[in-house]
Structure formats: C-alpha cells, structure tokens
Amino acid sequence: LARAFSRSHAQRLHHVGRHFQAMAGLPELPMRARKKTPLREAPLVHRFKVHLREFSCENLVCDNDNCEAYLHIDFDGQKFYKTDSEPDNANPEWGFKTAFHYAMSYLDQLNRRELRVQCFNKSSGRLIGRAAVNLHTIASGPEHCQLTLRLDGQDEPRGTLRLTCVMKMLSSDLTVICSDLSLVMQGCNAPATLQISSSLVSSAKPMVQEHSAEGSWAGPFSFVYESTLKEFARYDEQPEFLHFVFSDESGTAQGEASMEFRKWLPNLRDKEQPVSFKLPVTYKGTKDEAEAFGNVGELKGNVLYQNLPVFAQMIGGLWVDNQVEGGHLLLDGLPHPKCAQPPTVWQERPVFELLNSEEEETDETDPQVFDEHVSELLMQIDLPPPWEKRRERAGGRMHFFDPRSRRMTWKDPRFLPENWDQRIDPNSGRVYYQFYKTRGTTYVDPRYCPPGWDMRLSKDGLIYFAHLIAMRTTLTDPRGVPENADPALDDQGRMYFKNHEEKSTTWTDPREGQQEVVLAHWRHEQSVKWIREQVRMEMKERHEMENEELEDD
C-alpha cells in the first residue's frame, strides 16, 4: 500500500510540475518510464503417438499354486490400464493393446518419466513384482522390451515381463524447402517447365512452375507434412521422395528426377543446415519408343529441412533391463538410450519380398472402394504396430509390410477386433490371424461381423461366433446377410433373423438357396458398410483425443 501511495503521489506531483512548467515556458521533462517485463513464450508442445501391445510374462513366482496373473499399466501417470487375468498360468500372454497421443513440453524430462507395470496374482490379491522403463529409453531405443519383475527392496527376480511400446514423435509442420534449382542437359542450361510432387502427399496436385528459358528456378518451394521421422526417412526399398518432372513448352516430357529424403538429410546434430544436392535426370521414353534413353542431364539445388522430429525409435533390437541388444539407429545424430555400448547407425538395405500368391483380389479397405471423403479419412488412420505402409511406384496402390516375417500383403491389418492380430507366414507368405485368448490361429478373417457379434477361436481351433446381446454362441457365421436382415440368437442359441423394414422375424436363413454371385455381393456390401463405420468411430475418437489435448494445454 505504501508503494502504491508513493507511486500515485509521484504521479500527481508530476502532473502539477508539468502545469507550472508550461506556465513558466520551461521545457517538459519526461516521466521515468516503467521497466517492461518481457513476456515469456509458451513452451512448445511435443506430441508422440504411442502404441502398447504384446504383453507377456515368463516364470512368474506366485505365492500359491494358483497363479492368476494380471497387469496394472501406468504410462507416466496419465494413462492407466488393467488387463484381464490369465488363470493357472505362470507364463501368461495378454491380447491387450491400446493407442493414444502423449504430449509434453520439455523433452529433457523424458528420462524422468516412466512406463510402470505391476503384476498381481488375482487369487491372492498380492503383488508378484513390478518393473519400469523411462520414456527416453522407449522413444529412442528399441520397440521391444524385456524387464525383470522385482519387489521393492529385493534383488530376487520374480519373473520376466515382455512388452512392445511404439512411441513415435510427431511433427505437424515438418517442412522441406527446395531452392536454387537448375537443370543441365548436354553440358548447358536447359529450358523447361517444372512440376514438383511428393510421395508423402500423393493425392495433392503437383506444384507447377512456369517455363524457364534458363532452366533455373530460384524458389523457395516448400512442402509441409505431418509425419514421424521413421516414416519420413524410411529405410526400406520404397523411401519417400520429391519428384521433379520437366517438360517443354508444348507439354512434352523431357525427363524426371527423384530426391529421396533419407539420402539428402544432414547430420541431425547440424540443425537446419541447407544441403546441396545433385540428381540424375532420366528419360524413360514413351510407349511407342523401343527403349529408354537413361540419363539425359542433372538437376542441382539446395534443400533445407525444418522441424524434424528429435526422437525416433531404433530399427530392431531389444531393451533388456539396462542394455540394448542388437538393433541400429535410424540416422546418425539421433539420441539413444544410455548403455555401455552405443548402437550403430543403420547402413545396409534389407531385402523384402512382395507377397505374390492368392492375395490379388481387392481388399475391402482399398481406398478405391470408397468415395473421396472416406478414402482421405482412411489414409489418415495409422496401422497397428509393427505394420508399415508401402506404395507401388506404378499405380500407387497401397500394400502392407510386416517386419516380423519380412513379407508384404495387400490385406489391410487395420480394424481387427480386440484380442486378434494379423500376421504373415514367413514361409508361405499367407496371411493368418492369431487369437490371443487361446493362442490359436486361423486363416479366416475375424472382421466384418454385424453389430453385437464377435468371432472367436476355441482352444481346439474351432471358429465360433458370440452374440453379445443374448450372451450365447453359435457355429453359424452371421456375416454376409442382406442389409434388411439382422441375425440374432434366442435363449437356446438358435439363430433367427429380424427384418426391421417389415418388423418381423423368421427362422429361415436368407442365404439359403442363393447363388454365389449374390452371396459375394452381400458380403461385399456388408464389409464396406462395416469399414465405413470403423472409420467414423476412429475419427470420432481422434477428435475427442485432440479436444482433450487442447483442454490440457
């Protein structure tokens, strides 16, 4: 109060002084300016996409003969999960999996935040053991972890915990800027019109530049992506790239060049330093020409990368307590877990096989099946780990790579029901499905069930279907019925069909006596409708998560 009174009193004296100075014709003296406190900038919010899956334990030490283990999972005190219990099993596996977005302001705090897992015995209610790994190790190390379960204050192992945690740092404004482009053919600058496109946004229209008589374009030409570093700097045989196409004034193609992002990335320790590149320009010829001309010139220019993600998980490897076993860093200069021997940088290109057997039919999730809006939404939805997207250079059709078998397939692995996982047989290349509850496998796709239905697999490998509303099961497949028929089970497990249009029910299966063409049409219509609903639910969940993040910020 005294300071406030003094300040107010000084202001009044200043105004009185100014009045008498003006009457006496004296120059005005300025009032002492207040020192302005600079505003603090809000910290950046770093986002990660997190997937948790493939939890299992081995050699659990239980306090009685009845070991009924379940897990409590705590991700940095922000996400909490509890698995189902596995009865009479000291080596349990859980089909639990989840995905969410994780946000934080200061990356140097990652090594002080943890993924904590506690294993309990449901029959006794006692803790078997706990384990933890810090988020810096997860974000920079292998996806797969093997941790020893222990009780507090005891060194004796109580079992081994295995899990997979995919943690991808996401940049919403990763920017690639090209500048000072010049086209040289036959030793001199070549006049041309330039088109630039990107493999990361194949649906976008190419960036077209006016015809240049000197064959030079100053730029800058900017491309902005939402991507992770592992997706941006892909290490497989189909890397992401910028594509340059040159044509003359009449629109006739003169040549093309591709700049793979990974090959022209600077050392990540040198932040935002431009890189000079030189690319061969090739001409493949037209359909009427017997052979391609090969290299016809070169393209020179500079490229600058901005807002690259700081973290990327390693390629392969296993985190065993406090040590990395195997694996490689994606790029030189990336952070890595603290361990005795730092990981090496990935060098060699692995050889992948493309599935070429009985998967040539169109998959139900192929974006070509849907309208443009649904197709765009479908392209935004992530694959379940560890699956990765691949795109054909010719035609741009999407296929999917499974690093566990090192095989590819056209079969989309998304939208599998809970406790199911899609895999590829490494020997035959055939897609199969694993049911975690019974650890059984089948070649039958468990998706596309009507609402309220689930496909399951018994311990003997028998496929059956559960009607969740009636809490009954049946061996009859409820899929592939016409749109106006709704399959259901009565109290005795007998299947009947509701007709909502006519408000009637019948025991007669509408599929009986129908030709295979009709049945295939019904199955297709039902699966497309099912996928549309899955896309709608996924986008709704994503919007809710984004709103929660905005509220937290």
KOLMARLUM-482773 format. One line per field, with one value per residue (C-alpha): x, y, z; residue in one letter. Coordinates in steps of 0.05 Angstrom, whole numbers. Layout:
<lomars>
X <- c(X  ...);
Y <- c(Y  ...);
Z <- c(Z  ...);
resn <- c(A  ...);
</lomars>
This chain:
<lomars>
X <- c(0  57  89  22  11  81  72  4  33  92  44  3  67  89  24  28  100  81  27  76  130  81  63  136  154  203  217  178  216  194  168  213  190  170  213  175  180  187  132  152  139  95  136  128  83  117  69  80  37  41  20  23  16  43  48  71  107  152  170  126  139  69  54  9  -4  -60  -25  -78  -37  -60  -24  -32  -1  15  42  73  13  -30  -57  -77  -97  -114  -110  -154  -128  -98  -116  -69  -11  58  75  14  3  -47  -82  -86  -68  -82  -62  -63  -29  21  42  96  131  203  238  295  244  233  287  249  182  166  123  109  79  56  39  -13  -40  -115  -126  -86  -92  -17  36  81  131  139  183  193  229  238  206  272  294  228  227  299  311  280  205  211  229  247  245  256  199  221  191  214  278  290  340  308  275  200  192  205  160  159  123  123  116  118  129  134  149  103  118  56  96  156  179  221  245  279  313  363  343  379  370  431  428  485  530  487  425  362  296  237  173  179  129  145  106  116  106  82  21  6  -65  -42  -34  37  69  76  127  126  171  242  285  347  326  331  281  301  244  235  188  160  125  95  79  52  99  145  219  215  160  195  265  243  298  265  263  208  233  195  218  206  193  214  185  210  173  179  131  84  79  122  162  237  259  248  288  274  305  300  294  337  396  398  386  441  472  418  470  473  404  371  432  417  444  467  443  456  407  409  353  327  281  243  213  141  103  119  194  231  278  292  346  372  407  397  421  425  387  424  395  392  345  330  293  257  221  247  226  282  267  259  260  314  309  303  337  314  319  338  335  392  424  408  416  422  387  411  398  355  401  467  459  395  391  395  388  444  482  553  559  524  483  510  476  436  473  453  387  347  316  240  194  128  71  53  5  -70  -79  -92  -165  -184  -182  -244  -203  -173  -188  -211  -274  -297  -316  -263  -281  -278  -215  -180  -200  -178  -109  -102  -113  -50  -33  -27  45  90  56  81  51  83  60  73  111  68  -6  5  -33  -22  5  29  95  102  174  164  160  193  135  84  10  -49  -91  -101  -85  -128  -193  -181  -226  -198  -152  -138  -73  -58  7  41  71  145  150  87  72  -1  -39  -66  -97  -78  -128  -92  -143  -130  -64  -96  -90  -136  -137  -208  -212  -247  -272  -338  -384  -452  -460  -463  -425  -353  -314  -274  -229  -233  -173  -184  -181  -256  -286  -349  -388  -412  -476  -461  -533  -561  -496  -499  -453  -462  -421  -463  -428  -474  -437  -458  -533  -574  -580  -651  -635  -607  -582  -594  -595  -651  -643  -627  -573  -616  -604  -663  -667  -701  -730  -733  -769  -826  -819  -819  -775  -760  -721  -706  -635  -639  -573  -602  -610  -576  -523  -451  -454  -510  -475  -409  -447  -479  -412  -380  -436  -434  -358  -356  -410  -371  -307  -344  -369  -299  -271  -326  -312  -237  -243  -292  -243  -186  -226  -242  -168  -148  -201  -174  -103  -127  -162  -99  -57);
Y <- c(0  47  34  44  110  135  118  154  214  218  218  275  316  302  329  391  402  397  451  501  485  502  568  586  565  513  450  389  334  263  219  160  102  38  -22  -71  -144  -185  -236  -308  -350  -410  -475  -519  -579  -642  -697  -772  -828  -887  -959  -1011  -1085  -1156  -1161  -1228  -1256  -1316  -1357  -1318  -1332  -1335  -1341  -1401  -1457  -1418  -1365  -1319  -1261  -1194  -1127  -1055  -1009  -936  -891  -830  -823  -801  -867  -926  -995  -1063  -1128  -1189  -1244  -1308  -1368  -1425  -1398  -1378  -1357  -1315  -1274  -1218  -1194  -1124  -1067  -993  -930  -857  -790  -766  -693  -658  -590  -606  -664  -665  -691  -756  -793  -775  -802  -876  -932  -973  -1043  -1082  -1156  -1182  -1250  -1245  -1308  -1279  -1205  -1197  -1163  -1211  -1157  -1091  -1063  -995  -963  -889  -855  -830  -903  -920  -860  -870  -945  -1010  -1021  -1087  -1090  -1147  -1127  -1164  -1163  -1150  -1129  -1064  -1073  -1143  -1166  -1234  -1238  -1252  -1264  -1233  -1182  -1173  -1117  -1075  -1000  -960  -886  -841  -767  -729  -664  -628  -579  -617  -573  -588  -526  -531  -471  -451  -507  -511  -562  -580  -622  -635  -590  -527  -499  -530  -491  -528  -525  -556  -597  -619  -671  -710  -784  -766  -729  -768  -742  -669  -634  -624  -556  -527  -473  -430  -445  -421  -405  -412  -477  -446  -435  -395  -417  -428  -487  -511  -576  -584  -652  -683  -742  -780  -786  -861  -850  -791  -822  -892  -944  -996  -1005  -953  -889  -823  -771  -708  -720  -669  -673  -630  -615  -567  -510  -558  -603  -660  -695  -683  -720  -732  -737  -761  -736  -787  -751  -801  -795  -719  -709  -671  -699  -687  -652  -597  -567  -535  -531  -530  -587  -582  -639  -664  -713  -751  -733  -793  -802  -867  -856  -865  -928  -920  -917  -982  -966  -914  -862  -867  -806  -743  -690  -669  -626  -584  -547  -537  -569  -548  -589  -554  -580  -651  -695  -702  -774  -838  -909  -957  -1007  -1075  -1093  -1109  -1068  -1117  -1082  -1031  -1053  -1052  -1118  -1112  -1060  -997  -923  -897  -837  -810  -758  -786  -794  -864  -900  -896  -961  -988  -995  -942  -971  -967  -929  -970  -979  -1037  -1042  -1104  -1145  -1151  -1199  -1179  -1228  -1255  -1312  -1313  -1241  -1207  -1193  -1123  -1114  -1085  -1027  -1007  -932  -943  -978  -915  -844  -789  -765  -834  -850  -789  -806  -878  -854  -814  -875  -907  -980  -1024  -1035  -1063  -1059  -1007  -978  -987  -956  -981  -932  -951  -940  -920  -980  -989  -1053  -1071  -1095  -1140  -1134  -1196  -1241  -1191  -1202  -1158  -1166  -1128  -1146  -1086  -1101  -1045  -1051  -1121  -1138  -1140  -1199  -1211  -1198  -1204  -1238  -1267  -1337  -1324  -1389  -1389  -1314  -1328  -1282  -1313  -1288  -1302  -1302  -1283  -1313  -1384  -1372  -1406  -1385  -1387  -1364  -1337  -1261  -1243  -1175  -1152  -1182  -1148  -1102  -1141  -1201  -1227  -1282  -1325  -1386  -1444  -1479  -1535  -1485  -1485  -1420  -1397  -1332  -1297  -1257  -1207  -1184  -1254  -1278  -1341  -1372  -1408  -1442  -1408  -1347  -1286  -1247  -1239  -1229  -1177  -1107  -1115  -1179  -1175  -1242  -1257  -1315  -1336  -1362  -1431  -1407  -1416  -1365  -1326  -1263  -1197  -1156  -1084  -1059  -1109  -1112  -1188  -1247  -1314  -1378  -1381  -1361  -1313  -1341  -1410  -1426  -1362  -1363  -1348  -1283  -1258  -1281  -1248  -1183  -1186  -1199  -1141  -1092  -1111  -1106  -1038  -1013  -1042  -1007  -940  -947  -964  -902  -859  -886  -877  -805  -790  -819  -779  -713  -728  -740  -675  -637  -667  -646  -575  -572  -597  -544);
Z <- c(0  16  -52  -87  -48  -65  -138  -140  -102  -150  -210  -181  -168  -239  -268  -222  -244  -317  -305  -274  -326  -382  -347  -339  -411  -387  -428  -407  -371  -386  -330  -316  -358  -324  -338  -381  -364  -427  -438  -432  -493  -483  -486  -547  -541  -567  -588  -591  -619  -571  -582  -526  -542  -536  -460  -433  -372  -361  -299  -251  -177  -145  -71  -81  -131  -165  -207  -238  -263  -288  -302  -279  -332  -316  -371  -337  -291  -350  -377  -334  -357  -327  -366  -358  -312  -340  -295  -277  -319  -296  -368  -387  -451  -458  -521  -491  -538  -538  -575  -553  -561  -509  -503  -462  -463  -444  -478  -426  -376  -414  -375  -310  -334  -337  -362  -299  -299  -238  -240  -189  -171  -172  -130  -71  -86  -76  -118  -156  -178  -215  -270  -302  -362  -373  -433  -461  -469  -503  -550  -572  -563  -589  -592  -555  -481  -433  -360  -295  -245  -173  -107  -74  -35  -61  -114  -126  -195  -192  -267  -335  -368  -444  -479  -542  -539  -603  -587  -649  -642  -689  -724  -750  -792  -818  -875  -937  -974  -1043  -1074  -1129  -1176  -1243  -1299  -1341  -1405  -1453  -1412  -1413  -1380  -1410  -1417  -1386  -1346  -1277  -1237  -1165  -1126  -1062  -1047  -977  -1005  -1068  -1071  -1076  -1143  -1167  -1156  -1227  -1244  -1306  -1365  -1353  -1413  -1370  -1337  -1267  -1212  -1151  -1106  -1049  -1059  -992  -973  -904  -874  -811  -802  -757  -772  -784  -836  -867  -872  -888  -891  -938  -1012  -1023  -990  -990  -1040  -1080  -1154  -1207  -1278  -1335  -1400  -1458  -1475  -1511  -1451  -1478  -1424  -1425  -1363  -1289  -1224  -1153  -1089  -1032  -966  -928  -976  -971  -897  -859  -795  -743  -698  -751  -742  -802  -846  -922  -963  -1035  -1079  -1150  -1181  -1247  -1295  -1333  -1393  -1397  -1465  -1489  -1504  -1578  -1566  -1563  -1506  -1453  -1462  -1390  -1360  -1401  -1352  -1280  -1231  -1179  -1120  -1045  -995  -924  -872  -815  -753  -759  -701  -649  -630  -670  -645  -666  -723  -690  -625  -554  -490  -434  -367  -375  -440  -515  -551  -627  -669  -703  -700  -757  -771  -746  -691  -660  -584  -558  -490  -440  -445  -443  -519  -563  -620  -691  -747  -797  -862  -905  -941  -923  -979  -976  -1011  -1041  -1030  -1098  -1085  -1074  -1049  -1115  -1101  -1079  -1005  -972  -943  -1011  -1016  -1088  -1060  -1024  -1043  -1040  -970  -937  -975  -948  -877  -886  -908  -843  -797  -771  -779  -717  -698  -725  -794  -844  -907  -976  -1041  -1112  -1154  -1214  -1199  -1127  -1097  -1023  -993  -923  -895  -834  -806  -763  -825  -873  -920  -955  -969  -999  -937  -893  -820  -790  -751  -723  -664  -594  -579  -653  -692  -767  -786  -848  -851  -867  -907  -949  -948  -930  -883  -819  -755  -683  -625  -561  -514  -536  -574  -634  -707  -768  -840  -832  -825  -759  -783  -813  -760  -751  -691  -626  -655  -646  -680  -632  -633  -584  -554  -605  -663  -675  -701  -666  -660  -597  -596  -541  -531  -520  -487  -529  -581  -647  -702  -756  -787  -781  -836  -908  -899  -938  -909  -885  -845  -774  -746  -672  -623  -577  -506  -532  -580  -643  -698  -726  -769  -756  -814  -789  -851  -844  -767  -770  -751  -785  -775  -849  -867  -926  -952  -965  -1039  -1063  -1118  -1100  -1140  -1095  -1032  -1053  -1066  -997  -964  -1001  -984  -911  -906  -939  -891  -833  -854  -862  -790  -765  -800  -769  -699  -707  -730  -674  -623  -654  -649  -576  -561  -596  -556  -491  -510  -524  -457  -423  -458);
resn <- c(L  A  R  A  F  S  R  S  H  A  Q  R  L  H  H  V  G  R  H  F  Q  A  M  A  G  L  P  E  L  P  M  R  A  R  K  K  T  P  L  R  E  A  P  L  V  H  R  F  K  V  H  L  R  E  F  S  C  E  N  L  V  C  D  N  D  N  C  E  A  Y  L  H  I  D  F  D  G  Q  K  F  Y  K  T  D  S  E  P  D  N  A  N  P  E  W  G  F  K  T  A  F  H  Y  A  M  S  Y  L  D  Q  L  N  R  R  E  L  R  V  Q  C  F  N  K  S  S  G  R  L  I  G  R  A  A  V  N  L  H  T  I  A  S  G  P  E  H  C  Q  L  T  L  R  L  D  G  Q  D  E  P  R  G  T  L  R  L  T  C  V  M  K  M  L  S  S  D  L  T  V  I  C  S  D  L  S  L  V  M  Q  G  C  N  A  P  A  T  L  Q  I  S  S  S  L  V  S  S  A  K  P  M  V  Q  E  H  S  A  E  G  S  W  A  G  P  F  S  F  V  Y  E  S  T  L  K  E  F  A  R  Y  D  E  Q  P  E  F  L  H  F  V  F  S  D  E  S  G  T  A  Q  G  E  A  S  M  E  F  R  K  W  L  P  N  L  R  D  K  E  Q  P  V  S  F  K  L  P  V  T  Y  K  G  T  K  D  E  A  E  A  F  G  N  V  G  E  L  K  G  N  V  L  Y  Q  N  L  P  V  F  A  Q  M  I  G  G  L  W  V  D  N  Q  V  E  G  G  H  L  L  L  D  G  L  P  H  P  K  C  A  Q  P  P  T  V  W  Q  E  R  P  V  F  E  L  L  N  S  E  E  E  E  T  D  E  T  D  P  Q  V  F  D  E  H  V  S  E  L  L  M  Q  I  D  L  P  P  P  W  E  K  R  R  E  R  A  G  G  R  M  H  F  F  D  P  R  S  R  R  M  T  W  K  D  P  R  F  L  P  E  N  W  D  Q  R  I  D  P  N  S  G  R  V  Y  Y  Q  F  Y  K  T  R  G  T  T  Y  V  D  P  R  Y  C  P  P  G  W  D  M  R  L  S  K  D  G  L  I  Y  F  A  H  L  I  A  M  R  T  T  L  T  D  P  R  G  V  P  E  N  A  D  P  A  L  D  D  Q  G  R  M  Y  F  K  N  H  E  E  K  S  T  T  W  T  D  P  R  E  G  Q  Q  E  V  V  L  A  H  W  R  H  E  Q  S  V  K  W  I  R  E  Q  V  R  M  E  M  K  E  R  H  E  M  E  N  E  E  L  E  D  D);
</lomars>
